[in-house]
């Protein structure tokens, strides 16, 4: 193996990520890996430390920076709130360039398989800025259900997560990350997808239309777990 894709679970912005990524990078280089492609969080302090750890590893590197992933609405922690009809988040009215996971994956594949990406930072975004209120409104219209966005305090958000069975430590870390990055620092778009893939990035509206048709957001659908 001469290339590796590095993605820290659950997020490169969580505490301890830089230490783990650095250890992996050192081991990978010792085993002969020459190129590391890191998935990093746009604007998060811990993610910046992850990036530095990869740069310091001695391997060629490519950074793929992303923000809020669109599929959080259908494959992760926002599925149940959408089904319940209330999406409560500590994000206020900040706008975010929601990024489709398929776009991220295709940029990462290009970075791994093409020779022109070493030493580059690819900031992957969607095609437009969207507030969470607008995003939830699109979901409501597509599902023809009453689904509303409710801005809450960080403390209220932690409580809502733990009441749904989310471990307390994870709930606090996720909330801390959201408070950190949803302050407007990521409210811009890039041309990365079009420049690398030769096509526009996937739009949130198209994602909502296709996802609503699957029935995943129907109120009666039982949860099959997060992703």
N, C-alpha and C positions, 0 to 999 in steps of 0.2 A: 504494500500500500504506500503510495507516495503523496496522496492528498487526503485531508480529513475535514469534515464539516463539524464544527464545534457549537453545540447548542446546550446551554446549561438549563436544567429543569429545576424549578418551574419558570425562572426568568433570570437572565443575566444581570438584572438590576437588584436581585435579592441579596441580602447579607451572606457573605461567604462565597459568592460566585467567583470572585476574582481569584481567591486562593485555589479553588477547585479547578478553574480553567487554567491557571498557571501550572498546576501540578500535571494536568493532562497534557498541556502543550510541551512541557519538558520531557515527559515520557514518550510522547509521539515523536519528537525530534530524535530522541535516543534510539527509537526503533526504526529510524530511517524515513519518517514522513518529512517531505520537503515543503509542502504547502498547506497552510491552515486557513480555512474560511470560517470566520466567527460570526454567529448571529448575536447582535448586540441591540440594546434598547436605546433609542434616540433620547439623549438628554439626561440620562440617569447617571449619577455619580459612580455607583458600583460598576455599571457597564463600562464606563471609561477606564476603570482599573482593569477590567477584563481585557479590553482592547490593548492596554499597555502590556499586560502579561503575554499576550500573543505576539506582540511586536518584539518583546524581549526574548522570545523563545529561541531565536536563531533561524527559524523557518521563514520562507516567504509567506506573506499573509495577505488576506483580503478581509475587510470588515463589511458586513451587511447589516446596516442599521435600520431598525423598523420601529414604528410606534404601535398604536392600538390596532390589533388585528381584527378585521371584520368578523371572522368566524367565532369570536368570543360570544357573539349573539346566538349562535346555533350549536357550538361544540364545547362550550366552556361555562364560565360562571354566570352568564346572563340568560341561559336557556330557561331556567325555572322562573326568574322574575318576569320574563316575557310571557310565559304561560300563565302566570298568576295575574298579569295585567298591570303590574307596577314595577318599573325599573328605577330603583333608588340608587343613586350614585353620588359620591362626594366630588363631582366634577364641575358644578356650577354651569355656566353658559359658555365654557371654553370650546373652541372649535378644534377639530382634529382631522387630519387627512387619513381617514380609515383605510387600512391597507389590506388587500386580499391575500390570504395565505398562499394561494396559487401563484401570485406574482412574486412573493418572497421566495417560494420554492424554485421558480424558474430562474430567477436572478442567481440564487445560490448554485444551481446546477451549472449555469454559465461560468460562474467564478471557479467552480471545481474542475470543469472540463475544457476550458479555453485558456490560452496562454497569455492573454492580454490584461489580466486582472490583478496581478501581483502588485502589492503596495498601494492598492486603491481602497477608498472608502465609498461604498454604495449606499446612499440613503434612499430607501424604498418607501414611497408614499402612494396613496391613492390619487385620483385626478382632481379632487376638490376638497375644501374644508367643510366639515359638517359638525354641527353641535349635537350633543347627545339627545337633546329634545327633538331636533329635526330627524335624527336617525330613528328614534323610537316612533315618531309620527309616521315615518315611511313603513315601518313594520306593522303598525296598526292599520294603515290603509291597505297594505297588501294582504293582511290576514282577515280584514273586515271585522276586527275585534277592537274592543276598547283596551288599549295599552297606553299608559301614560308614563312620562318621565318625571321623577321626583328628586330634586336636589336635596341632599341630606348632609349632615355633618360627618366628619370622619368617625366619630364615636358611634353614631347611629348606623353607619355602614358596617362597622365591625360587628355590632350587635346583630344586624340582619343576617350577616354571613354565619355567625356562630349558631344562630337559631335554626339555620338550615343544615347544621351538622358540619360546617367547615371548621377544621381545627383552629383553635384560638391563635396560635402562633402564625399560621399561614394567613389568617384573616387580617391580623395586624400588619404583617409584612406587605400584603397586597394593598391595604389601605394607605400605608406609608408611601408606597411607590406611586399610587395614584395622586396623592396630595403633592408629591414632589414634581411629577412631570406634567400634570394637567394644570399648568399655570400660564399657558400660552407659549411656552418655549418651543413647542413643536407645531405651532400654527403656521406652517408653510408647506408648500408642495415642491417636489423635485421632478426632473425629467428622466430619472434613472431608468424606469421601466421602458420608456420609449427609446431611450438611447441604447440600452443593452439588448432589449428583446425586439425592437423594431415595431412596436405596437403600443397603443395607449394602455394605461393600467385599467384593471377592471373597476367598474363603478359600483358604488354601494347599492344603487337602485336595482341594478341587474342582479346582484347577489340576493337582495331581499325578494325579488320576484321569483327567482329559482328556488330559494330556500322555503318560502311560504308554500310553494306548490308541493313540497315533500310532506307537509303536515307536522313538521317538528315543533312548530309553535302553537299547535292546537291545544286548547285548554285541557282537553281530556287525555292528551298523550302522556304516558308514563315516562319518567326519566330513565335513560339507559346509562347514565353516568357522564362525567365530564371528559374532556379530551385535552 
